[in-house]
Amino acid sequence: MQPLQNAGYDRAITVFSPDGRLFQVEYAREAVKRGTTSIGVKSSEGIVLAVDKRTTSSLVEASSIEKIFKIDEHIGAATSGLVADARALVERARVEAQINKITYSEPIRVESLSKKLCDMLQLYTQNGGVRPFGSALIIGGVYEDKCKLFETDPSGALIQYKATAIGSGRSAAMDIFEEQYSDDITLEGAIALAITAINEATDHDTTSNNVEIAVIKKDTGKYEKLPQDEVQRYIDEILVEEEEEVEEEVEVEEEVESEDSEEDLQEDEE
């Protein structure tokens, strides 16, 4: 029996496989893929962060599950993957934001904070005795009237997006963004798009108990988490619209089918 081709190459983070892969980093990415869906959308009026707070039991207090974090007054982050790892990254991000404020007497740039965090993530792929962080972050914020949205990776890679998703529902959410996102989308439209994407990406009922939304408005530059009743209002409006659209499509299909059947009957009579 021949030994497995990749056997032994995932024993340490510092060992490359013959085809140039770091298996521990790929395992960390799998941890992110198994996490709940988190979404970020950039609009012309600000940033929207939304997360699916999937609860494993009806006894769990939904308010105790935190997947969106305030980094600074003008920056927020949505996470997916191992929650404990995400909290450690968020604490580091908060420290970096305060260091920048004390050193330079100004808020940190969204891009600078994202790069500092990714520098830390990259270090954990290069040193023995440690493991990569099993969490990814969507970092969004407003600086000097410019909206920025970044996605981090356990490898330390950093990508800027207009709209993105991480977690188990990434594929479904990205399909929605590809179809419906536009550069001139408003903040209200971005919230609606985020809820639609979460609704498509999850297999349970979308309610304010399992959805959390935060916004960073361009005019104020302040992070704000939406209250539960406001989130439910948005969800109700969007789900009603989707139901009406489905009903209209069904009616159109029924009309087409009835017309086709009438034509078939006429042809048979002739």
C-alpha positions in Angstrom: 0.0 0.0 0.0 1.5 3.4 -1.1 1.5 6.2 1.5 -0.8 9.1 1.0 0.6 11.8 -1.3 0.0 14.6 1.3 0.6 12.6 4.4 2.7 14.5 7.0 2.6 17.9 5.3 -0.2 19.1 7.5 1.6 18.4 10.8 3.1 21.9 11.0 2.2 25.3 9.7 5.7 25.9 8.4 5.8 22.9 6.1 4.9 23.3 2.4 3.5 20.4 0.5 5.3 19.5 -2.8 2.7 21.4 -4.8 3.2 24.6 -2.7 0.2 24.4 -0.3 0.0 25.1 3.4 -2.7 22.6 4.6 -3.1 24.3 8.0 -4.2 27.5 6.3 -6.6 25.6 4.1 -8.1 23.9 7.2 -8.6 27.3 8.7 -10.5 28.4 5.6 -12.7 25.4 6.0 -13.5 26.6 9.6 -14.6 29.9 8.1 -16.8 28.1 5.5 -18.6 26.2 8.2 -19.4 29.4 10.1 -22.6 31.4 9.9 -23.1 33.8 7.0 -21.8 37.3 7.4 -22.4 40.1 4.8 -20.9 43.5 3.9 -22.4 45.9 1.4 -20.9 49.3 0.4 -23.4 52.0 -0.7 -23.1 55.6 -1.8 -24.4 56.6 1.6 -22.5 54.2 3.9 -21.6 50.7 4.8 -24.0 47.9 5.9 -22.9 44.9 7.9 -25.3 42.0 8.5 -24.9 38.6 10.0 -26.9 35.4 10.5 -26.9 34.5 14.2 -27.8 30.8 13.9 -28.8 29.4 17.3 -28.4 25.7 18.1 -31.1 25.7 20.8 -34.2 27.6 21.7 -32.8 28.0 25.2 -29.9 30.2 23.9 -30.4 34.0 24.4 -30.0 35.3 20.9 -28.8 38.7 22.2 -25.7 37.0 23.7 -24.5 35.9 20.3 -22.2 38.6 19.0 -21.0 38.5 15.4 -20.8 42.2 14.6 -18.3 44.3 16.5 -17.6 48.0 16.8 -13.8 48.6 16.2 -13.8 52.4 16.4 -16.4 55.2 16.1 -16.2 54.9 12.3 -15.3 51.2 11.8 -17.2 47.9 12.3 -16.5 44.3 11.6 -18.6 41.2 10.8 -17.1 37.8 11.5 -17.5 34.2 10.6 -15.7 31.1 11.8 -14.4 30.4 15.3 -16.0 33.0 17.5 -13.1 33.0 20.1 -10.5 33.6 17.4 -12.7 36.4 16.0 -12.9 38.1 19.4 -9.1 38.0 19.7 -8.7 39.6 16.3 -11.3 42.3 17.1 -9.5 43.1 20.4 -6.2 43.5 18.4 -8.0 45.7 15.9 -9.4 47.9 18.7 -5.9 48.3 20.2 -4.4 49.3 16.8 -7.2 51.9 16.3 -6.4 53.5 19.7 -2.6 53.4 19.2 -3.1 55.3 15.9 -5.4 57.8 17.6 -2.9 58.5 20.4 0.1 58.6 18.1 -1.3 60.7 15.3 -4.3 62.4 17.0 -6.6 61.2 14.2 -8.8 58.2 13.6 -7.2 55.2 11.8 -7.9 54.7 8.1 -10.0 51.7 7.3 -7.4 50.3 4.9 -4.5 50.8 7.4 -6.4 48.9 10.1 -7.2 46.1 7.7 -3.6 45.8 6.6 -2.3 45.8 10.2 -4.7 43.0 11.1 -3.7 41.0 8.0 0.0 41.4 9.0 -0.8 39.7 12.3 -2.8 36.9 10.5 0.2 36.3 8.1 2.6 35.9 11.1 0.5 33.0 12.3 1.2 31.2 9.0 4.9 31.6 9.2 5.9 30.6 12.8 6.1 27.1 14.4 4.1 26.3 17.5 1.1 28.4 16.5 -1.9 27.8 14.3 -3.7 30.1 11.9 -6.8 32.0 13.1 -9.9 30.0 12.1 -11.9 33.2 11.4 -12.4 35.7 8.7 -13.6 39.3 9.0 -15.5 41.8 6.9 -14.2 45.2 7.9 -16.2 48.3 6.8 -15.9 51.9 7.7 -16.0 55.6 6.6 -13.0 57.8 6.5 -12.9 61.3 5.0 -16.3 60.8 3.3 -15.1 57.6 1.6 -16.7 54.2 2.2 -14.3 51.2 2.4 -15.1 47.5 2.6 -12.4 44.8 3.1 -12.4 41.0 3.6 -9.6 39.3 5.5 -8.5 35.7 5.0 -6.8 33.3 7.5 -3.7 33.5 5.3 -3.4 37.2 5.8 -4.7 38.1 2.3 -6.7 41.3 2.0 -9.3 42.1 -0.7 -11.4 45.2 -1.1 -15.1 44.6 -2.2 -18.2 46.5 -3.1 -20.3 43.7 -1.6 -19.1 40.4 -0.1 -20.0 37.5 2.1 -18.2 34.9 4.2 -19.4 31.7 5.9 -21.5 28.8 4.8 -23.9 30.9 2.6 -21.2 32.8 0.7 -22.0 31.3 -2.7 -25.7 32.0 -2.6 -25.1 35.5 -1.3 -22.5 36.3 -3.9 -24.9 35.2 -6.6 -27.5 37.7 -5.3 -24.9 40.5 -5.3 -23.8 39.7 -8.8 -27.4 40.0 -10.0 -28.7 42.9 -8.0 -25.8 45.1 -6.8 -25.3 48.5 -8.4 -22.7 51.2 -7.7 -25.4 53.9 -6.9 -27.3 51.8 -4.4 -28.6 53.7 -1.4 -28.2 52.8 2.2 -31.8 51.6 2.4 -31.2 49.6 -0.8 -28.0 48.1 0.7 -29.9 47.0 3.9 -32.6 45.4 1.7 -30.0 43.6 -0.4 -28.2 42.3 2.6 -31.4 40.9 4.1 -32.3 39.3 0.8 -28.9 37.7 0.5 -29.1 36.3 4.1 -32.6 35.0 3.4 -31.4 33.2 0.3 -28.2 31.9 2.0 -29.9 30.4 5.1 -32.2 27.5 5.5 -34.2 28.9 8.4 -36.8 31.6 8.9 -35.3 35.1 8.7 -36.3 37.1 11.8 -34.8 39.8 14.0 -33.9 37.1 16.5 -31.3 35.6 14.1 -30.3 38.6 12.0 -28.1 41.5 13.2 -27.4 44.6 11.2 -25.1 47.5 11.7 -24.5 50.6 9.6 -21.8 53.2 9.3 -23.4 56.3 7.6 -21.3 58.5 5.4 -22.8 61.7 6.6 -22.1 61.1 10.3 -19.2 58.6 10.0 -20.5 56.8 13.1 -21.0 53.1 13.7 -24.6 52.3 14.7 -26.2 48.9 15.4 -29.9 48.8 14.3 -32.4 48.0 17.1 -34.3 44.7 16.9 -37.7 46.2 16.0 -36.2 48.2 13.1 -34.5 45.1 11.7 -37.8 43.2 11.9 -39.5 46.1 10.0 -37.0 45.8 7.2 -37.4 42.0 7.1 -41.2 42.2 7.0 -41.1 44.7 4.1 -38.6 42.7 2.1 -40.3 39.3 2.6 -43.7 40.8 1.7 -42.2 42.2 -1.6 -40.6 38.8 -2.4 -43.9 37.0 -1.8 -45.7 39.4 -4.1 -43.1 38.9 -6.8 -43.4 35.1 -6.5 -47.2 35.4 -6.7 -47.0 37.6 -9.8 -44.6 35.1 -11.5 -47.0 32.2 -10.7 -50.0 34.1 -12.1 -48.0 34.9 -15.3 -47.0 31.3 -15.7 -50.6 30.1 -15.2 -51.8 32.6 -17.8 -49.2 31.4 -20.3 -50.1 27.8 -19.6 -53.8 28.5 -20.1 -53.2 30.3 -23.3 -51.0 27.4 -24.6 -53.8 24.9 -23.6 -56.4 27.0 -25.5 -54.2 27.1 -28.6 -53.7 23.3 -28.4 -57.5 22.8 -28.2 -58.1 25.1 -31.2 -55.5 23.2 -33.2 -57.1 19.8 -32.2 -60.5 21.1 -33.3 -59.2 22.3 -36.7 
